[in-house]
Amino acid sequence: MPTSRLEAFSDGVIAIAITLLVLQIKIPSTGVESLRHVLLHQWPAYFSYAVSFLVIGVMWVNHHQIFSHVGRADRVVQFLNLGLLMSIAFVPFPTAVVGEFINSSSGEQTAAVLYGVCFTIIALFFNTLWQYVIRTPGILEADADPRVIRGITRSYRPGMPLYASATAIAFVSPIASVALFGAIAIFYMLSPARFGGAAG
C-alpha cells in the first residue's frame, strides 16, 4: 500500500499522545492556602511533561524522516509501525507516574524505570522498523539518498544502548535518569544526514 494512509494515521496517534501529556498536570483545587506554593510544588509534573513532549516531538520528526524514504508499506511495515505507535501512545501513563512519584520518598526508582523501559521499547520498534525497511527490497524509494540512509542507520545504532543506560541511571538518581531522556531527544534533533559520512 502507499504510505500516505499509514502516515496520516501515525500523525493522528502521535498528536493525541502528545496532547494527552498536558492532562497529567493537575489543576489545584480551590481553597488552597497558597496557589503559588501548590503550583511550584507540582514541578515534577512540569518536568516530566516537558521531557515527554520533547521526546515524542523528536520521534514524530524522525518518523516523518523514515517514511519520506519509504516507497511502499507492506504488512510487516504496517504491523511494526502499529507496535511503534502503541508504545508512543502509552507514554502519557509513565509520564503521569513520574510526575506523581519522582520527588516522593518511595516509588521514585520504579517510576523512572517504568519511564525508561517505555522509551527503550520505542527505540526497539524504531530500530526494528528501520532495519526491515533498509533490508527488504522494494520498500525504500528508488532514488533515496544513500548518504542520508547511512546517516539514519548510524544515528539509530546508539538508540537502545542510550535509552537502556539512562534507565539504569534510575537506580542511582531517578531525576537524572529522566533528564537524560531529554538529552537523548536533543541528540536526535540532529539531522541524520550529518551522520552519513563516507560509505563503508
Summary of the structure (lengths in Angstrom):
residues: 200
radius of gyration: 18.6
end to end distance: 32.2
largest distance: 65.6
contacts: 618
relative contact order: 0.14
helix: 74%
strand: 1%
